[in-house]
Amino acid sequence: MPEPAGEWRPAFPGQRPPFRPGHEVNLRHGAFTPRIVEPRAAELVEAVLAEPDVAYLATPSYRPSLHAWARAEAQVELLAAHLAGRDFDDLDALSARAQLERAEGRAAAARTRLGLDPLSRARLGRDVTSMQLDGARWLTELREERERAAAQAESGDAGPADDGQDDGPGEDR
C-alpha cells in the first residue's frame, strides 16, 4: 500500500530519513554554495556602495564587476575561516588552500579593476581626469572650428566651392 505524500517511513531498520532541503550535512566551508556566499557578497556590495570615495561604483555599469568581486571576497573569507588552525597535511586542506589562492587572485584582480585599493583608485582617477581633459580639449576645438566657420560665412569667404565630386584618395583640396 503506498504511503501518504510527505510522510516518510524507513524501508528497513536503521535507515536514516532523507536530507531536507538546505541541509548542511556534507558542507565543508560553503565557499561554492550560493545560499551561503550570496548573502555575504550582498553585504560587501552594500558596504562598498556606502563609501563616498567610491561613489562611481553605484553606476549600473559597475554592478556585474562589483558583484563578481564581492563573491570572490566572500569565498576568500569562507575558505580562510575553514583553513584557520588546520594542518596542511590532509588532502581537504590542500585542496581548500588551492581554492583559497584562486579566490584571492580573483578578488585582488577585481579590486584593482574597480579601484578598491589606493594605487588602482589613483590610476582610475588619473584616467578619468585625462578623459575629461581630452573631452574638454575636443569640445574647445569644435567650438573654435564652428566660430571660424561662422566668421567665414559672415565675411562672405565660404572657401572653395564643393562640386560634390570626390577628388580621389590622397588629393587635398
N, CA and C atoms as a LAMMPS dump frame, in Angstrom:
ITEM: TIMESTEP
0
ITEM: NUMBER OF ATOMS
519
ITEM: BOX BOUNDS ff ff ff
-5.0000000000000000e+02 5.0000000000000000e+02
-5.0000000000000000e+02 5.0000000000000000e+02
-5.0000000000000000e+02 5.0000000000000000e+02
ITEM: ATOMS id mol type element x y z
1 1 1 N 0.848 -1.18 0
2 1 2 C 0 0 0
3 1 3 C 0.893 1.243 0
4 2 1 N 0.662 2.215 -0.896
5 2 2 C 1.511 3.408 -0.97
6 2 3 C 1.337 4.295 0.254
7 3 1 N 2.461 4.992 0.592
8 3 2 C 2.442 5.919 1.737
9 3 3 C 1.796 7.24 1.356
10 4 1 N 1.187 7.916 2.32
11 4 2 C 0.661 9.248 2.019
12 4 3 C 1.826 10.197 1.717
13 5 1 N 1.606 11.156 0.829
14 5 2 C 2.643 12.108 0.425
15 5 3 C 3.116 12.893 1.645
16 6 1 N 4.44 13.099 1.73
17 6 2 C 5.003 13.901 2.809
18 6 3 C 5.363 13.106 4.046
19 7 1 N 4.918 11.888 4.167
20 7 2 C 5.238 11.091 5.343
21 7 3 C 6.273 10.04 4.957
22 8 1 N 7.407 10.08 5.635
23 8 2 C 8.471 9.146 5.312
24 8 3 C 8.501 8.034 6.343
25 9 1 N 8.718 6.839 5.882
26 9 2 C 8.882 5.685 6.758
27 9 3 C 10.094 4.905 6.278
28 10 1 N 10.921 4.459 7.206
29 10 2 C 12.113 3.707 6.778
30 10 3 C 11.728 2.409 6.086
31 11 1 N 12.5 2.085 5.068
32 11 2 C 12.271 0.842 4.331
33 11 3 C 12.883 -0.338 5.076
34 12 1 N 13.826 -0.063 5.971
35 12 2 C 14.468 -1.113 6.757
36 12 3 C 14.912 -0.48 8.078
37 13 1 N 15.101 -1.276 9.107
38 13 2 C 15.503 -0.741 10.405
39 13 3 C 16.866 -0.025 10.302
40 14 1 N 16.962 1.138 10.876
41 14 2 C 18.198 1.907 10.9
42 14 3 C 18.38 2.855 9.721
43 15 1 N 17.45 2.819 8.764
44 15 2 C 17.579 3.735 7.627
45 15 3 C 17.347 5.168 8.106
46 16 1 N 18.202 6.054 7.692
47 16 2 C 18.058 7.451 8.096
48 16 3 C 17.043 8.147 7.189
49 17 1 N 16.406 9.184 7.682
50 17 2 C 15.456 9.921 6.828
51 17 3 C 16.201 10.677 5.728
52 18 1 N 15.525 11.012 4.628
53 18 2 C 16.196 11.758 3.558
54 18 3 C 16.591 13.157 4.048
55 19 1 N 17.613 13.674 3.42
56 19 2 C 18.048 15.028 3.78
57 19 3 C 16.983 16.04 3.389
58 20 1 N 16.794 17.002 4.228
59 20 2 C 15.828 18.065 3.954
60 20 3 C 16.499 19.145 3.105
61 21 1 N 15.719 19.892 2.336
62 21 2 C 16.304 20.99 1.551
63 21 3 C 17.056 21.968 2.471
64 22 1 N 18.22 22.379 2.023
65 22 2 C 19.023 23.317 2.805
66 22 3 C 19.883 22.667 3.863
67 23 1 N 19.977 21.333 3.846
68 23 2 C 20.785 20.642 4.852
69 23 3 C 22.247 21.044 4.712
70 24 1 N 23.013 20.816 5.779
71 24 2 C 24.432 21.138 5.763
72 24 3 C 25.265 19.94 6.211
73 25 1 N 24.762 18.757 5.965
74 25 2 C 25.431 17.542 6.415
75 25 3 C 26.816 17.41 5.777
76 26 1 N 26.907 17.645 4.477
77 26 2 C 28.184 17.462 3.781
78 26 3 C 28.888 18.797 3.496
79 27 1 N 28.477 19.858 4.144
80 27 2 C 29.07 21.171 3.925
81 27 3 C 30.43 21.245 4.602
82 28 1 N 31.448 21.653 3.849
83 28 2 C 32.79 21.798 4.423
84 28 3 C 33.078 23.245 4.764
85 29 1 N 32.979 24.117 3.769
86 29 2 C 33.287 25.525 4
87 29 3 C 32.23 26.434 3.409
88 30 1 N 31.475 25.97 2.444
89 30 2 C 30.393 26.753 1.863
90 30 3 C 30.832 27.773 0.832
91 31 1 N 32.101 27.775 0.457
92 31 2 C 32.606 28.791 -0.464
93 31 3 C 32.026 28.673 -1.867
94 32 1 N 31.423 27.552 -2.188
95 32 2 C 30.829 27.37 -3.504
96 32 3 C 29.333 27.074 -3.396
97 33 1 N 28.753 27.484 -2.282
98 33 2 C 27.334 27.286 -2.024
99 33 3 C 26.646 28.648 -2.096
100 34 1 N 25.885 28.894 -3.149
101 34 2 C 25.28 30.22 -3.328
102 34 3 C 24.475 30.719 -2.133
103 35 1 N 23.755 29.84 -1.442
104 35 2 C 22.94 30.312 -0.319
105 35 3 C 23.795 30.814 0.842
106 36 1 N 25.081 30.47 0.833
107 36 2 C 25.997 30.949 1.868
108 36 3 C 26.818 32.125 1.346
109 37 1 N 27.285 32.036 0.105
110 37 2 C 28.14 33.081 -0.471
111 37 3 C 27.353 34.348 -0.792
112 38 1 N 26.193 34.215 -1.397
113 38 2 C 25.455 35.391 -1.895
114 38 3 C 25.05 36.395 -0.812
115 39 1 N 24.56 35.958 0.354
116 39 2 C 24.226 36.959 1.381
117 39 3 C 25.448 37.758 1.835
118 40 1 N 26.588 37.087 1.985
119 40 2 C 27.81 37.811 2.38
120 40 3 C 28.263 38.736 1.266
121 41 1 N 28.167 38.29 0.02
122 41 2 C 28.532 39.133 -1.117
123 41 3 C 27.638 40.375 -1.159
124 42 1 N 26.35 40.206 -0.899
125 42 2 C 25.432 41.349 -0.887
126 42 3 C 25.818 42.342 0.213
127 43 1 N 26.24 41.834 1.373
128 43 2 C 26.704 42.716 2.454
129 43 3 C 27.938 43.511 2.022
130 44 1 N 28.861 42.841 1.347
131 44 2 C 30.08 43.51 0.887
132 44 3 C 29.756 44.601 -0.139
133 45 1 N 28.853 44.302 -1.074
134 45 2 C 28.452 45.301 -2.074
135 45 3 C 27.826 46.498 -1.378
136 46 1 N 26.941 46.238 -0.436
137 46 2 C 26.282 47.315 0.3
138 46 3 C 27.296 48.174 1.054
139 47 1 N 28.266 47.535 1.68
140 47 2 C 29.288 48.266 2.435
141 47 3 C 30.133 49.141 1.51
142 48 1 N 30.502 48.619 0.348
143 48 2 C 31.308 49.406 -0.591
144 48 3 C 30.504 50.578 -1.145
145 49 1 N 29.245 50.341 -1.477
146 49 2 C 28.425 51.42 -2.036
147 49 3 C 28.137 52.52 -1.016
148 50 1 N 28.31 52.225 0.262
149 50 2 C 28.102 53.234 1.299
150 50 3 C 29.315 54.155 1.441
151 51 1 N 30.434 53.774 0.836
152 51 2 C 31.664 54.575 0.93
153 51 3 C 31.628 55.715 -0.08
154 52 1 N 31.795 56.961 0.367
155 52 2 C 31.749 58.088 -0.573
156 52 3 C 32.936 58.124 -1.537
157 53 1 N 34.069 57.561 -1.157
158 53 2 C 35.256 57.584 -2.024
159 53 3 C 35.064 56.795 -3.314
160 54 1 N 34.165 55.846 -3.3
161 54 2 C 33.95 55.009 -4.477
162 54 3 C 32.498 55.116 -4.96
163 55 1 N 31.954 56.318 -4.89
164 55 2 C 30.564 56.54 -5.293
165 55 3 C 30.328 56.184 -6.76
166 56 1 N 31.372 56.242 -7.582
167 56 2 C 31.238 55.902 -9
168 56 3 C 30.784 54.457 -9.199
169 57 1 N 31.014 53.598 -8.185
170 57 2 C 30.623 52.193 -8.309
171 57 3 C 29.106 52.002 -8.268
172 58 1 N 28.373 53.035 -7.889
173 58 2 C 26.911 52.938 -7.868
174 58 3 C 26.334 52.996 -9.276
175 59 1 N 27.147 53.382 -10.256
176 59 2 C 26.709 53.405 -11.647
177 59 3 C 26.363 51.979 -12.072
178 60 1 N 25.213 51.782 -12.709
179 60 2 C 24.783 50.423 -13.057
180 60 3 C 25.808 49.62 -13.87
181 61 1 N 26.626 50.262 -14.663
182 61 2 C 27.584 49.512 -15.478
183 61 3 C 28.629 48.796 -14.625
184 62 1 N 28.816 49.209 -13.37
185 62 2 C 29.791 48.561 -12.489
186 62 3 C 29.203 47.37 -11.744
187 63 1 N 27.893 47.217 -11.733
188 63 2 C 27.247 46.185 -10.916
189 63 3 C 27.758 44.774 -11.154
190 64 1 N 27.855 44.287 -12.397
191 64 2 C 28.341 42.909 -12.573
192 64 3 C 29.756 42.702 -12.013
193 65 1 N 30.645 43.654 -12.266
194 65 2 C 32.013 43.537 -11.756
195 65 3 C 32.041 43.632 -10.241
196 66 1 N 31.22 44.497 -9.684
197 66 2 C 31.162 44.665 -8.237
198 66 3 C 30.668 43.382 -7.57
199 67 1 N 29.651 42.757 -8.148
200 67 2 C 29.133 41.505 -7.579
201 67 3 C 30.138 40.364 -7.733
202 68 1 N 30.855 40.32 -8.853
203 68 2 C 31.881 39.288 -9.027
204 68 3 C 32.98 39.457 -7.979
205 69 1 N 33.39 40.7 -7.731
206 69 2 C 34.397 40.957 -6.698
207 69 3 C 33.882 40.499 -5.333
208 70 1 N 32.637 40.857 -5.011
209 70 2 C 32.081 40.53 -3.695
210 70 3 C 31.971 39.018 -3.495
211 71 1 N 31.598 38.288 -4.546
212 71 2 C 31.541 36.825 -4.426
213 71 3 C 32.928 36.252 -4.158
214 72 1 N 33.935 36.764 -4.863
215 72 2 C 35.303 36.274 -4.636
216 72 3 C 35.757 36.596 -3.216
217 73 1 N 35.459 37.791 -2.714
218 73 2 C 35.828 38.162 -1.342
219 73 3 C 35.12 37.268 -0.326
220 74 1 N 33.841 36.983 -0.568
221 74 2 C 33.095 36.111 0.341
222 74 3 C 33.706 34.702 0.341
223 75 1 N 34.108 34.209 -0.827
224 75 2 C 34.75 32.9 -0.898
225 75 3 C 36.075 32.903 -0.146
226 76 1 N 36.834 33.987 -0.269
227 76 2 C 38.099 34.098 0.461
228 76 3 C 37.836 33.999 1.961
229 77 1 N 36.841 34.735 2.442
230 77 2 C 36.519 34.706 3.879
231 77 3 C 36.157 33.303 4.338
232 78 1 N 35.288 32.624 3.577
233 78 2 C 34.84 31.281 3.967
234 78 3 C 35.977 30.271 3.93
235 79 1 N 36.788 30.321 2.895
236 79 2 C 37.904 29.38 2.788
237 79 3 C 38.959 29.653 3.857
238 80 1 N 39.247 30.92 4.13
239 80 2 C 40.235 31.261 5.165
240 80 3 C 39.746 30.795 6.533
241 81 1 N 38.456 30.966 6.817
242 81 2 C 37.904 30.509 8.096
243 81 3 C 37.981 28.981 8.192
244 82 1 N 37.731 28.303 7.08
245 82 2 C 37.782 26.836 7.054
246 82 3 C 39.207 26.338 7.321
247 83 1 N 40.188 27.069 6.823
248 83 2 C 41.58 26.641 6.963
249 83 3 C 42.238 27.108 8.257
250 84 1 N 41.615 28.024 8.954
251 84 2 C 42.225 28.58 10.17
252 84 3 C 42.536 27.47 11.173
253 85 1 N 43.788 27.401 11.559
254 85 2 C 44.218 26.445 12.568
255 85 3 C 44.324 25.009 12.107
256 86 1 N 44.244 24.769 10.796
257 86 2 C 44.323 23.392 10.292
258 86 3 C 45.727 23.082 9.81
259 87 1 N 46.084 21.823 9.91
260 87 2 C 47.333 21.349 9.336
261 87 3 C 47.121 21.168 7.837
262 88 1 N 48.174 21.345 7.08
263 88 2 C 48.061 21.215 5.633
264 88 3 C 48.531 19.854 5.141
265 89 1 N 48.388 18.845 5.983
266 89 2 C 48.825 17.518 5.567
267 89 3 C 47.691 16.664 5.022
268 90 1 N 46.435 17.107 5.179
269 90 2 C 45.36 16.309 4.598
270 90 3 C 44.935 16.891 3.246
271 91 1 N 44.382 16.044 2.41
272 91 2 C 44.024 16.448 1.049
273 91 3 C 42.965 17.535 1.023
274 92 1 N 42.025 17.491 1.957
275 92 2 C 40.981 18.513 2.002
276 92 3 C 41.591 19.892 2.231
277 93 1 N 42.527 19.98 3.156
278 93 2 C 43.16 21.264 3.443
279 93 3 C 43.997 21.738 2.26
280 94 1 N 44.677 20.824 1.579
281 94 2 C 45.465 21.213 0.41
282 94 3 C 44.57 21.717 -0.708
283 95 1 N 43.462 21.032 -0.913
284 95 2 C 42.512 21.456 -1.935
285 95 3 C 41.906 22.816 -1.582
286 96 1 N 41.521 22.984 -0.333
287 96 2 C 40.947 24.259 0.1
288 96 3 C 41.971 25.382 -0.021
289 97 1 N 43.239 25.091 0.249
290 97 2 C 44.299 26.092 0.123
291 97 3 C 44.445 26.538 -1.33
292 98 1 N 44.396 25.592 -2.259
293 98 2 C 44.473 25.933 -3.689
294 98 3 C 43.263 26.774 -4.102
295 99 1 N 42.09 26.394 -3.609
296 99 2 C 40.887 27.165 -3.915
297 99 3 C 40.976 28.566 -3.322
298 100 1 N 41.543 28.676 -2.123
299 100 2 C 41.723 29.987 -1.484
300 100 3 C 42.646 30.867 -2.318
301 101 1 N 43.738 30.313 -2.797
302 101 2 C 44.676 31.097 -3.607
303 101 3 C 44.013 31.596 -4.882
304 102 1 N 43.204 30.757 -5.53
305 102 2 C 42.496 31.191 -6.745
306 102 3 C 41.479 32.282 -6.414
307 103 1 N 40.74 32.112 -5.326
308 103 2 C 39.751 33.129 -4.942
309 103 3 C 40.435 34.441 -4.573
310 104 1 N 41.572 34.363 -3.878
311 104 2 C 42.319 35.583 -3.539
312 104 3 C 42.79 36.293 -4.809
313 105 1 N 43.23 35.541 -5.795
314 105 2 C 43.658 36.13 -7.071
315 105 3 C 42.514 36.83 -7.78
316 106 1 N 41.335 36.183 -7.812
317 106 2 C 40.16 36.816 -8.44
318 106 3 C 39.76 38.07 -7.696
319 107 1 N 39.775 38.007 -6.379
320 107 2 C 39.39 39.163 -5.569
321 107 3 C 40.37 40.314 -5.773
322 108 1 N 41.659 40.02 -5.784
323 108 2 C 42.669 41.07 -5.965
324 108 3 C 42.544 41.711 -7.343
325 109 1 N 42.359 40.897 -8.369
326 109 2 C 42.212 41.44 -9.723
327 109 3 C 40.958 42.315 -9.818
328 110 1 N 39.879 41.878 -9.204
329 110 2 C 38.642 42.665 -9.24
330 110 3 C 38.798 43.966 -8.455
331 111 1 N 39.487 43.921 -7.314
332 111 2 C 39.741 45.154 -6.551
333 111 3 C 40.494 46.163 -7.407
334 112 1 N 41.469 45.681 -8.146
335 112 2 C 42.258 46.564 -8.997
336 112 3 C 41.4 47.158 -10.107
337 113 1 N 40.608 46.319 -10.775
338 113 2 C 39.756 46.82 -11.862
339 113 3 C 38.743 47.837 -11.37
340 114 1 N 38.258 47.654 -10.151
341 114 2 C 37.222 48.542 -9.618
342 114 3 C 37.786 49.768 -8.909
343 115 1 N 39.082 49.813 -8.682
344 115 2 C 39.668 50.947 -7.97
345 115 3 C 39.441 50.865 -6.472
346 116 1 N 39.468 49.656 -5.928
347 116 2 C 39.214 49.466 -4.498
348 116 3 C 40.481 49.42 -3.653
349 117 1 N 41.627 49.617 -4.274
350 117 2 C 42.853 49.76 -3.499
351 117 3 C 43.458 51.122 -3.857
352 118 1 N 44.3 51.68 -2.99
353 118 2 C 44.778 53.054 -3.199
354 118 3 C 45.457 53.299 -4.55
355 119 1 N 46.321 52.398 -4.98
356 119 2 C 47.044 52.615 -6.233
357 119 3 C 46.102 52.577 -7.428
358 120 1 N 45.23 51.569 -7.477
359 120 2 C 44.322 51.488 -8.626
360 120 3 C 43.302 52.622 -8.601
361 121 1 N 42.914 53.079 -7.413
362 121 2 C 41.995 54.221 -7.339
363 121 3 C 42.675 55.471 -7.889
364 122 1 N 43.96 55.664 -7.574
365 122 2 C 44.696 56.82 -8.096
366 122 3 C 44.82 56.722 -9.615
367 123 1 N 45.121 55.529 -10.124
368 123 2 C 45.225 55.352 -11.583
369 123 3 C 43.891 55.594 -12.264
370 124 1 N 42.822 55.074 -11.672
371 124 2 C 41.49 55.273 -12.228
372 124 3 C 41.147 56.755 -12.242
373 125 1 N 41.452 57.444 -11.155
374 125 2 C 41.198 58.883 -11.089
375 125 3 C 41.999 59.635 -12.133
376 126 1 N 43.251 59.231 -12.329
377 126 2 C 44.093 59.861 -13.349
378 126 3 C 43.508 59.631 -14.734
379 127 1 N 43.061 58.416 -15.006
380 127 2 C 42.489 58.114 -16.314
381 127 3 C 41.206 58.893 -16.555
382 128 1 N 40.362 59.003 -15.537
383 128 2 C 39.118 59.756 -15.678
384 128 3 C 39.423 61.226 -15.919
385 129 1 N 40.38 61.774 -15.169
386 129 2 C 40.759 63.175 -15.352
387 129 3 C 41.31 63.389 -16.749
388 130 1 N 42.14 62.476 -17.224
389 130 2 C 42.703 62.578 -18.568
390 130 3 C 41.598 62.565 -19.616
391 131 1 N 40.612 61.675 -19.438
392 131 2 C 39.496 61.619 -20.38
393 131 3 C 38.698 62.913 -20.346
394 132 1 N 38.506 63.475 -19.162
395 132 2 C 37.773 64.734 -19.054
396 132 3 C 38.533 65.854 -19.747
397 133 1 N 39.865 65.894 -19.573
398 133 2 C 40.673 66.916 -20.239
399 133 3 C 40.644 66.735 -21.751
400 134 1 N 40.739 65.498 -22.221
401 134 2 C 40.659 65.235 -23.657
402 134 3 C 39.298 65.656 -24.204
403 135 1 N 38.254 65.363 -23.465
404 135 2 C 36.904 65.764 -23.88
405 135 3 C 36.76 67.271 -23.917
406 136 1 N 37.322 67.949 -22.903
407 136 2 C 37.257 69.414 -22.871
408 136 3 C 38.052 70.001 -24.033
409 137 1 N 39.207 69.44 -24.319
410 137 2 C 40.038 69.907 -25.438
411 137 3 C 39.286 69.725 -26.752
412 138 1 N 38.655 68.579 -26.925
413 138 2 C 37.892 68.311 -28.144
414 138 3 C 36.738 69.283 -28.297
415 139 1 N 36.02 69.533 -27.206
416 139 2 C 34.902 70.483 -27.268
417 139 3 C 35.387 71.893 -27.587
418 140 1 N 36.528 72.288 -27.028
419 140 2 C 37.091 73.606 -27.313
420 140 3 C 37.464 73.718 -28.783
421 141 1 N 38.12 72.7 -29.327
422 141 2 C 38.486 72.715 -30.736
423 141 3 C 37.245 72.76 -31.623
424 142 1 N 36.222 72.024 -31.266
425 142 2 C 34.975 72.018 -32.026
426 142 3 C 34.327 73.4 -32.007
427 143 1 N 34.299 74.019 -30.815
428 143 2 C 33.718 75.363 -30.705
429 143 3 C 34.498 76.358 -31.556
430 144 1 N 35.843 76.302 -31.488
431 144 2 C 36.679 77.216 -32.267
432 144 3 C 36.474 77.012 -33.763
433 145 1 N 36.34 75.761 -34.188
434 145 2 C 36.098 75.463 -35.597
435 145 3 C 34.767 76.044 -36.052
436 146 1 N 33.75 75.9 -35.229
437 146 2 C 32.436 76.469 -35.571
438 146 3 C 32.492 77.986 -35.62
439 147 1 N 33.227 78.591 -34.693
440 147 2 C 33.357 80.05 -34.697
441 147 3 C 34.081 80.525 -35.952
442 148 1 N 35.128 79.813 -36.382
443 148 2 C 35.836 80.173 -37.622
444 148 3 C 34.906 80.056 -38.816
445 149 1 N 34.122 78.966 -38.857
446 149 2 C 33.192 78.767 -39.969
447 149 3 C 32.137 79.865 -39.986
448 150 1 N 31.655 80.254 -38.806
449 150 2 C 30.657 81.33 -38.748
450 150 3 C 31.268 82.652 -39.185
451 151 1 N 32.516 82.923 -38.788
452 151 2 C 33.191 84.166 -39.177
453 151 3 C 33.419 84.193 -40.682
454 152 1 N 33.789 83.061 -41.274
455 152 2 C 33.991 82.997 -42.723
456 152 3 C 32.666 83.227 -43.447
457 153 1 N 31.591 82.657 -42.928
458 153 2 C 30.285 82.824 -43.566
459 153 3 C 29.842 84.28 -43.511
460 154 1 N 30.114 84.973 -42.414
461 154 2 C 29.746 86.386 -42.284
462 154 3 C 30.559 87.261 -43.23
463 155 1 N 31.808 86.928 -43.447
464 155 2 C 32.673 87.753 -44.293
465 155 3 C 32.48 87.433 -45.765
466 156 1 N 31.69 86.407 -46.055
467 156 2 C 31.421 86.065 -47.436
468 156 3 C 32.474 85.169 -48.032
469 157 1 N 33.478 84.816 -47.295
470 157 2 C 34.532 83.924 -47.775
471 157 3 C 34.196 82.512 -47.338
472 158 1 N 33.408 81.828 -48.134
473 158 2 C 32.961 80.492 -47.772
474 158 3 C 33.973 79.431 -48.147
475 159 1 N 35.068 79.831 -48.789
476 159 2 C 36.099 78.865 -49.159
477 159 3 C 35.776 78.264 -50.499
478 160 1 N 36.514 77.248 -50.906
479 160 2 C 36.298 76.637 -52.224
480 160 3 C 34.921 75.983 -52.302
481 161 1 N 34.34 76.088 -53.468
482 161 2 C 33.012 75.508 -53.676
483 161 3 C 33.141 74.002 -53.749
484 162 1 N 32.173 73.3 -53.187
485 162 2 C 32.165 71.845 -53.219
486 162 3 C 31.253 71.435 -54.354
487 163 1 N 31.839 70.811 -55.384
488 163 2 C 31.04 70.422 -56.546
489 163 3 C 30.42 69.037 -56.371
490 164 1 N 30.633 68.434 -55.178
491 164 2 C 30.05 67.121 -54.897
492 164 3 C 30.855 65.983 -55.473
493 165 1 N 31.924 66.28 -56.225
494 165 2 C 32.767 65.254 -56.826
495 165 3 C 33.845 64.846 -55.836
496 166 1 N 34.108 63.572 -55.761
497 166 2 C 35.188 63.075 -54.922
498 166 3 C 36.474 63.226 -55.713
499 167 1 N 37.455 63.918 -55.154
500 167 2 C 38.713 64.153 -55.849
501 167 3 C 39.622 62.935 -55.805
502 168 1 N 39.231 61.897 -55.103
503 168 2 C 40.025 60.683 -55.051
504 168 3 C 40.911 60.652 -53.824
505 169 1 N 41.495 59.506 -53.58
506 169 2 C 42.345 59.362 -52.368
507 169 3 C 43.618 60.163 -52.498
508 170 1 N 44.015 60.738 -51.387
509 170 2 C 45.281 61.422 -51.305
510 170 3 C 45.29 62.816 -51.906
511 171 1 N 44.219 63.277 -52.457
512 171 2 C 44.198 64.62 -53.03
513 171 3 C 43.493 65.56 -52.071
514 172 1 N 44.225 66.511 -51.569
515 172 2 C 43.651 67.508 -50.666
516 172 3 C 43.08 68.641 -51.486
517 173 1 N 42.072 69.259 -50.967
518 173 2 C 41.507 70.427 -51.642
519 173 3 C 42.02 71.68 -51.035
